[in-house]
């Protein structure tokens, strides 16, 4: 036989830590179910109170919104009424401010139209001309009997109908 010279390497063993004695397994025993402490009544009452408070808050908010809606409606109708009243007063003011109405009111309190006015000289303070209404009617007695329609011509006011002339595109 042929001799082979082989080098034998020592066998490698895995290194383990120091071995300890196996630990004893604990013994298992049957344990009774734990007793529940107290009842579920406090939780139920808490949930009921939360639901009741929420419903009460919703009801309160709903009532407040309804009241606010009624108040807005009332204020809008009052605003509409006041706007219409203002418009009527403006029209009455315009009608009473016409020259015919002013002339009629002046005649009612005894005023007469002036034909020859009097003037004041500012340098001397002297009145130039006659200023009494009786003197005006004595100089011109016809002024006392002038009818209102002649003294002040009628002006067009809103109460009188106007004729419609169109815009020119009616195709007449």
C-alpha positions in Angstrom: 0.0 0.0 0.0 1.0 3.2 -0.7 1.4 5.4 2.0 -0.3 8.6 1.7 0.6 11.2 3.9 -2.3 13.3 4.7 -2.5 15.7 7.4 -5.4 15.2 9.5 -6.9 18.3 10.9 -8.5 18.1 14.2 -12.3 18.1 14.0 -14.0 21.4 14.6 -16.7 21.4 17.1 -19.1 24.2 17.6 -18.6 26.2 20.7 -21.5 26.4 23.0 -21.8 28.4 26.1 -21.5 26.7 29.4 -24.2 24.2 29.8 -26.5 24.6 32.7 -28.8 22.2 34.2 -32.2 22.2 32.5 -34.7 24.4 34.4 -37.7 22.8 35.8 -41.0 23.6 34.1 -43.6 25.3 36.3 -46.6 23.3 37.1 -49.8 24.5 35.4 -52.9 24.8 37.5 -56.5 25.7 36.6 -57.4 29.1 37.8 -61.1 30.2 38.3 -62.4 33.2 36.2 -61.9 36.5 37.9 -64.9 38.1 39.5 -66.2 41.3 37.8 -66.2 44.1 40.3 -69.5 46.1 40.3 -72.2 46.3 37.7 -72.6 48.0 34.3 -75.2 50.4 35.7 -72.9 53.5 36.1 -71.8 53.1 32.4 -75.4 52.8 31.3 -76.4 55.9 33.3 -73.5 57.9 31.9 -74.4 57.0 28.3 -78.0 57.8 28.9 -77.1 61.2 30.3 -74.8 62.0 27.3 -77.6 61.1 24.9 -80.2 63.1 26.9 -78.0 66.1 27.1 -77.3 66.0 23.3 -81.0 65.7 22.5 -81.8 68.6 24.9 -79.1 70.8 23.3 -80.4 70.0 19.8 -83.9 70.8 20.8 -82.8 74.1 22.3 -80.8 75.1 19.2 -83.8 74.2 17.0 -86.1 76.4 19.1 -83.6 79.3 18.9 -83.3 79.0 15.2 -87.1 78.9 14.8 -87.4 82.0 17.0 -84.7 83.8 15.0 -86.5 82.9 11.8 -89.7 84.4 13.0 -87.9 87.5 14.2 -86.3 88.0 10.8 -89.6 87.6 9.0 -91.2 90.1 11.3 -88.4 92.6 10.8 -88.5 92.2 7.0 -92.3 92.9 6.9 -91.8 95.9 9.2 -89.0 97.1 6.9 -91.3 96.7 3.8 -94.1 98.6 5.6 -91.7 101.4 6.6 -90.3 101.6 3.0 -93.8 102.0 1.6 -94.7 104.6 4.2 -91.5 106.5 3.4 -92.3 106.4 -0.3 -95.9 107.7 0.4 -94.5 110.5 2.5 -92.0 111.5 -0.2 -94.8 111.6 -2.7 -96.9 113.7 -0.4 -94.0 116.0 0.2 -93.4 116.5 -3.5 -97.1 117.1 -4.1 -97.3 119.7 -1.2 -94.1 121.4 -2.5 -95.6 122.2 -5.9 -96.0 125.9 -6.8 -99.8 125.4 -7.0 -100.0 124.0 -3.5 -97.7 126.7 -2.0 -99.8 129.4 -3.7 -103.0 127.9 -2.3 -101.6 127.8 1.2 -100.3 131.4 0.9 -103.8 132.6 -0.1 -105.3 130.7 2.8 -103.2 132.7 5.3 -103.9 136.0 3.5 -100.9 136.4 1.4 -101.2 138.1 -2.0 -98.8 138.0 -5.0 -96.3 140.9 -5.1 -96.2 143.0 -8.3 -93.9 145.8 -7.1 -91.4 144.4 -4.6 -89.7 146.5 -2.0 -85.9 146.6 -1.6 -83.5 147.4 1.2 -80.5 149.6 0.4 -77.7 147.9 2.4 -75.5 150.9 2.6 -78.2 153.2 4.2 -80.6 150.6 5.5 -83.5 152.5 3.8 -86.5 150.5 2.4 -87.2 151.5 -1.2 -90.8 150.8 -2.3 -94.1 149.8 -0.6 -94.1 146.7 1.6 -97.6 146.3 3.0 -99.9 143.7 1.4 -102.9 146.1 1.6 -100.9 148.6 -0.5 -100.3 146.0 -3.1 -104.0 145.2 -3.4 -104.9 148.9 -3.3 -102.5 149.6 -6.2 -103.6 146.5 -8.1 -107.0 145.5 -6.8 -107.2 142.7 -9.4 -104.5 140.8 -7.6 -106.9 140.0 -4.8 -109.3 138.2 -7.2 -106.8 136.4 -9.4 -107.8 132.7 -9.5 -105.2 130.2 -8.4 -105.0 128.5 -11.9 -104.0 131.8 -13.4 -101.6 133.0 -10.7 -99.6 129.8 -10.8 -99.9 127.5 -13.8 -100.5 123.8 -13.0 -97.5 121.6 -12.7 -97.4 117.9 -13.5 -97.4 115.8 -10.4 -97.4 112.0 -9.9 -101.1 111.7 -9.2 -102.0 113.0 -12.7 -101.9 110.5 -15.6 -99.4 111.2 -18.3 -99.8 110.3 -22.0 -97.5 107.6 -23.3 -95.5 108.6 -26.3 -93.6 105.3 -26.7 -89.9 104.8 -27.4 -90.3 105.1 -31.2 -89.8 101.4 -31.9 -93.4 100.3 -31.7 -93.8 100.1 -35.5 -96.9 102.3 -35.7 
